[in-house]
Amino acid sequence: MATILLADDDAAMRDFVKRALSSEGHTVYAAGDGTEALMLLDTHGAAIGVIVTDLDMPGLDGISLAKEARA
């Protein structure tokens, strides 16, 4: 199973995706925006194998999050 970082500013969508992935046995760290996702990445980065992100979020968008995660 994978450890997944999920970033989405839509709380309903974030909760739905987290439940779906968790029910398949994945560990999911969920963030409400890109900045929060980066903090989770700093804390759990070594364990995270997959990032699932909304592209359009306030502040740090999904593309910028992906670029920061790769750096």
N, C-alpha and C positions, 0 to 999 in steps of 0.2 A: 504494500500500500504506500501511497505517496503522502508527503507532508506538503500542504498547499497553502499559499498566501492568497487570500481573496480580498480584492479591493473594489468596493462599489458604494457610491453615495446614496443609492436607493435602498433604504433599510429593508423593505419587503423583499426585494430581489436578492439582497445580500443574505438574508435569513433563509430564503428558499434554497439558494444554491448551496449554502453551508450545510443545511439539513440533508440535501440530496447527496452531496459528496461525503458527508459524515456517515450517512446510512450505508454507503458502500465500503466503509472501513477506513477512509482517509482521515488524517489529522488536518484540520482546517483552522488557520488563524485568519480572522476576519477584521477588516479595517473599513472605516467609513469614508476615508479619503486617502490620497496618495501620501500625504505627510505621515499619517498614522501607519500606513503600510510600510514606509521606510523605517519607522521606529520598530515595528515588529520584525522587519528584515534584519535590523541591527541586532536585535535580541535573539532571534531564532534562525538567522541566516544559514548556518551550517546544516540545519535540518531541512530547510525548505528546498524542494525539488521542482516545484511548479508555481508559477504566478498566474492567477486569473484576475484580470482587471477590466473595469469599465474604462472606455476610452475618454469619455467626457465627464470629468469630475471637477469641482471647484478647486482652486489652488493648484496642486500638482496633478496633472491629468495622467491618463494611463500610459501614453507614449513617453512622457517625461519620467514616470515611475520606472518603466522598463529600462530607459537609458541609465537612470541612477542605479538600478539594481545590477546592471552589467558592469558598472564602474568599480 
